[in-house]
Each structure stands twice: as C-alpha cells, then as structure tokens.
C-alpha cells in the first residue's frame, strides 16, 4: 500500500508476477484447472483479452508447458503483444476495440475443438471470488495496520471481477456495521474511442452497476498525464488505467475529505510506452 496523500492510499498490483492485477484470477484459474484435470497434456489455453489477462495466461501456459492462443483487438498496445509473444503465445487479432468479436471468436474456437480450455474471464465467478477472498482482505489487513478500519474503494472495471469481488466483501462487512463505499472509474469517451486500455470494454460483463455508490468519468488525456506525473513524482511506472484510477481517487477524496480512500494501481507502465 502506498500513501498518496491525506486519507488516500493505493494498492500496488504492479508487484504481481507478470505485473498486473490479472495475475490473481488467471493463475488461480489455471491452477484449479490443472488440479481437476481440465488442463492436461495436449490442452491449448485460449482467451479473449485487451492485454493483461493475455500476458498472465501466456506466462501461466509457459510455466506448465501448454500452448497459448490470445485473441485481442488490433489497436491494443504493441508492448503487451510483445510480452505475450515472449512467453510463447500466438496472437489472433480482431478489429479495433472489437471485444465482442474477440469473445465470439474465442467461443467458436472452444466449441470447435475439445483441446481448447479458457479461463473465461468475462463470465467466470472465480474472477470475482479471487478478489473477494484475497484482494479485499489484503487491503483491509494493510489498512488496519495503519489504524484505518473503514475505507472506500475507487477503481475502473474491465471484466468487473475486481470491483465486484471487493464489493461483495464490503457488503458482508457492512452487514456488521462497517462503512464502505465502492466507486467505479469510467472513461469519459465512448468505449470504441477512449484510450484507457483495460476498462470499459463495451459491456458490463460481471459488473452490477446498481451496486456502485458513484461513477467518476476520466478523460484519456487526464489518465495519461497522471501516469507520466506519477513516474516522476513517485518513481513507479504505472499503466493508463492506473492513471485513471488516480485521477478519480483524488477527485473523490477532495469531494469527501472525511472518508478514507483506496485505489488500485492495476499494472506496470512499460507495456504502454507507445501510447504514453
């Protein structure tokens, strides 16, 4: 946890194995599938992704010796594609920002050949559970160590897994009298136009919007400026969605000066150099 200001903290998920919060779900899903036999000799791993889940899956595939195929929109960052290829993954590109097309192609591949297995990030309940069981309790433990019991969570939603996992954990605590709020970060521009890769991929997927306390919109240029400033002011390279989270978290903290605010630094910035 990094303290960024008065009553404002950020969880550094860029410290995960491949550098993003997506490692949590992907490695849990692959481990469970290996254990139950869903992944075995000859299995091919496949997923539709904007990038970070693909990087995590490519690394997991390399670790267990399984081939990986990634389906992603063609306008995602070159650096993320390079990382997947370094882990040995094959990339199939679809139209710019066409996440629905990527998911459709993934489903067709799975249905056509029994060798394929996918973590199904846009549909899997495990994508929620891993954050409910791990991410939220970790934040709470770290906040308790610095004397804070109640805190609000500000973050963007791609699949919605992280937000819903933390939201479910918060609801369980709220039943005992705890005071939490969850705030969604969303691009100000439409899904097919914004450049905040990794959030608002054109659908809610696992997210339940009615459970969000508030939605804060951030423009792409604001998110990029925040990433650039953070590198120079804190010595950490973070991604564009992390920059958007910072912008929204600071805005929310200023509007709610008596609330404790936690946001998420989702991934590392090296994978976006061609954009930032």
C-alpha positions in Angstrom: 0.0 0.0 0.0 1.3 3.4 -1.0 0.1 6.5 0.8 -0.5 9.2 -1.8 -2.0 11.9 0.3 -4.2 12.7 3.3 -6.6 9.7 3.7 -5.6 8.4 0.2 -3.8 5.1 -0.5 -3.1 2.9 -3.5 -2.6 -0.9 -3.7 0.4 -1.6 -5.9 -0.8 -4.6 -8.0 2.1 -4.0 -10.4 4.0 -6.1 -8.0 2.3 -9.3 -9.1 4.2 -12.0 -11.1 3.7 -10.5 -14.6 3.0 -7.0 -13.4 -0.8 -6.7 -13.2 -3.9 -7.5 -11.1 -5.0 -10.0 -13.7 -2.4 -12.5 -12.4 -4.6 -13.2 -9.4 -7.5 -14.6 -11.4 -5.5 -16.3 -14.2 -3.1 -18.2 -12.0 -5.9 -19.3 -9.7 -8.0 -20.5 -12.7 -5.1 -22.3 -14.3 -4.1 -24.0 -11.0 -7.6 -25.1 -10.4 -8.0 -26.5 -13.9 -4.7 -28.4 -13.7 -5.8 -29.9 -10.3 -9.2 -31.0 -11.6 -7.9 -32.4 -14.9 -9.5 -29.8 -17.1 -6.0 -28.9 -18.3 -3.8 -31.9 -19.2 -1.3 -33.0 -21.8 -2.4 -31.6 -25.2 -4.6 -28.8 -23.8 -4.4 -25.4 -25.6 -5.1 -22.3 -23.5 -7.1 -19.6 -25.2 -8.7 -16.3 -24.1 -10.1 -13.0 -25.4 -8.4 -10.0 -23.8 -7.3 -6.4 -24.1 -3.9 -7.4 -22.9 -3.1 -8.1 -19.2 -5.1 -11.3 -18.9 -3.4 -12.5 -22.1 0.0 -11.7 -20.6 -0.9 -13.6 -17.4 -2.2 -16.6 -19.4 0.8 -16.7 -21.7 3.1 -16.8 -18.6 0.9 -19.5 -16.9 1.0 -21.5 -20.2 4.8 -21.3 -20.4 5.1 -22.4 -16.7 3.1 -25.6 -17.3 4.2 -26.3 -20.9 0.9 -25.6 -22.6 0.5 -23.6 -25.8 -1.5 -20.4 -25.6 -3.6 -18.5 -28.1 -4.7 -15.0 -27.4 -7.5 -13.2 -29.3 -7.4 -9.4 -28.9 -8.4 -6.1 -30.7 -5.7 -4.9 -33.1 -5.4 -1.5 -31.5 -4.1 -2.6 -28.1 -0.5 -1.7 -27.2 2.4 -3.2 -29.1 4.3 -3.7 -25.9 1.6 -6.0 -24.4 1.6 -8.1 -27.6 5.4 -8.3 -27.4 5.2 -9.6 -23.8 2.7 -12.3 -24.8 4.9 -13.4 -27.7 8.0 -13.5 -25.4 6.1 -16.1 -23.3 5.4 -18.0 -26.5 1.8 -17.1 -27.1 0.2 -16.9 -30.5 -1.9 -13.8 -31.1 -5.0 -13.6 -33.2 -6.1 -10.0 -33.8 -9.7 -8.8 -34.5 -11.0 -5.3 -35.4 -10.1 -2.2 -33.4 -11.8 -2.2 -29.9 -13.9 -5.2 -31.0 -14.1 -7.1 -27.7 -17.4 -8.7 -28.6 -15.8 -10.1 -31.8 -12.8 -11.4 -29.8 -15.1 -13.1 -27.3 -17.3 -14.6 -30.1 -14.2 -16.0 -31.9 -12.9 -17.4 -28.6 -16.2 -19.2 -28.0 -16.2 -20.6 -31.6 -12.7 -22.0 -31.1 -13.6 -23.6 -27.8 -16.8 -25.2 -29.3 -14.9 -26.4 -32.4 -12.1 -28.3 -30.7 -12.1 -30.2 -27.3 -8.4 -29.5 -26.9 -9.1 -25.8 -26.0 -9.5 -24.6 -22.5 -10.3 -21.0 -21.4 -10.4 -19.2 -18.0 -13.5 -17.4 -19.4 -12.6 -14.2 -17.7 -15.7 -12.3 -18.8 -18.0 -15.0 -17.4 -16.2 -16.8 -14.5 -17.4 -16.4 -11.0 -13.8 -17.2 -9.9 -12.8 -13.8 -11.3 -15.0 -12.3 -8.6 -14.2 -14.8 -5.8 -10.4 -14.4 -6.0 -10.7 -10.7 -5.2 -13.4 -11.2 -2.6 -11.2 -13.8 -0.8 -7.8 -12.3 -1.4 -7.6 -8.7 -2.7 -10.2 -7.1 -0.4 -9.0 -8.8 2.8 -5.4 -7.9 1.9 -6.4 -4.2 1.6 -8.3 -4.4 4.9 -5.4 -6.0 6.7 -2.9 -3.4 5.5 -5.3 -0.6 6.3 -5.9 -2.0 9.8 -2.1 -2.0 10.4 -2.1 1.8 9.9 -5.2 2.3 12.1 -7.9 2.6 9.4 -11.0 0.3 9.7 -13.4 1.7 7.1 -12.4 2.8 3.6 -13.9 3.4 0.2 -12.6 1.7 -3.0 -12.1 3.5 -6.3 -11.3 1.5 -9.4 -12.2 1.0 -13.1 -13.9 -2.1 -14.4 -12.8 -4.2 -17.3 -14.4 -7.6 -16.7 -15.8 -6.2 -13.4 -14.1 -9.0 -11.4 -12.1 -6.8 -9.1 -14.8 -4.3 -8.4 -17.4 -7.0 -7.7 -15.1 -9.0 -5.5 -14.3 -6.0 -3.4 -18.0 -5.0 -3.4 -19.1 -8.4 -2.2 -16.6 -8.3 0.6 -17.7 -4.8 1.5 -21.4 -5.9 1.6 -20.5 -8.7 4.1 -18.7 -6.2 6.3 -21.5 -3.6 6.0 -23.9 -6.1 7.5 -21.9 -5.9 10.7 -22.0 -2.1 10.7 -18.8 -1.2 8.7 -18.9 1.8 6.5 -17.7 1.2 2.9 -18.4 2.7 -0.5 -17.4 1.5 -3.9 -16.8 3.9 -6.7 -16.4 2.9 -10.4 -14.0 4.7 -12.6 -15.2 5.0 -16.3 -13.7 6.6 -19.4 -15.4 9.9 -20.3 -15.2 8.9 -24.0 -17.2 6.1 -25.6 -15.9 2.5 -25.5 -14.7 2.5 -29.1 -12.9 5.9 -28.8 -11.2 6.1 -25.4 -7.6 5.1 -24.9 -7.7 3.8 -21.3 -6.9 0.2 -22.2 -8.3 -2.4 -19.8 -11.6 -0.7 -18.6 -15.0 -0.2 -20.3 -14.6 -2.8 -23.0 -18.1 -2.2 -24.3 -20.2 -4.1 -21.8 -20.7 -4.6 -18.0 -19.8 -8.3 -18.1 -19.5 -9.3 -14.4 -20.2 -5.8 -13.1 -23.5 -5.0 -11.3 -23.7 -1.2 -11.9 -26.6 -0.8 -9.5 -24.3 -1.7 -6.6 -21.8 1.2 -7.3 -22.1 4.1 -5.0 -20.9 6.5 -7.6 -19.3 6.6 -11.1 -16.5 9.1 -11.9 -15.6 9.7 -15.5 -12.0 10.4 -16.5 -10.7 11.5 -19.9 -7.9 9.6 -21.6 -5.6 12.6 -21.7 -6.1 13.0 -17.9 -5.2 9.4 -17.3 -2.1 9.6 -19.4 -0.9 12.8 -17.7 -1.4 11.1 -14.3 0.8 8.2 -15.3 3.5 10.5 -16.5 3.4 12.6 -13.4 3.3 9.6 -11.1 6.5 8.2 -12.6 8.4 11.5 -11.9 6.9 12.1 -8.5 6.9 8.6 -7.0 9.4 6.6 -9.1 6.9 4.0 -10.3 5.9 3.3 -13.9 2.1 2.6 -14.0 -0.4 1.9 -16.7 -3.1 4.1 -18.2 -6.0 2.6 -16.2 -4.0 3.1 -13.1 -3.6 6.7 -14.1 -7.4 7.0 -14.5 -7.8 5.4 -11.0 -5.5 8.0 -9.5 -7.4 10.9 -11.2 -10.7 9.6 -9.9 -9.5 8.7 -6.5 -8.0 12.2 -5.9 -11.2 13.8 -7.2 -13.3 11.6 -4.9 -11.0 12.3 -1.9 -11.2 16.0 -2.4 -15.0 15.9 -2.5 -15.1 13.6 0.6 -12.3 14.9 2.9 -13.5 12.8 5.9 -13.5 9.5 4.0 -10.5 7.1 3.7 -9.9 6.2 0.1 -8.1 3.3 -1.5 -7.5 2.9 -5.2 -5.7 0.3 -7.3 -2.5 0.6 -9.4 -3.5 -2.1 -11.8 -0.3 -2.7 -13.8 3.1 -1.5 -14.9 3.6 1.3 -17.4 6.3 -0.3 -19.6 3.5 -2.1 -21.6 2.1 1.3 -22.8 5.2 3.2 -23.9 3.9 3.5 -27.5 0.8 5.3 -26.1 2.2 7.3 -23.2 
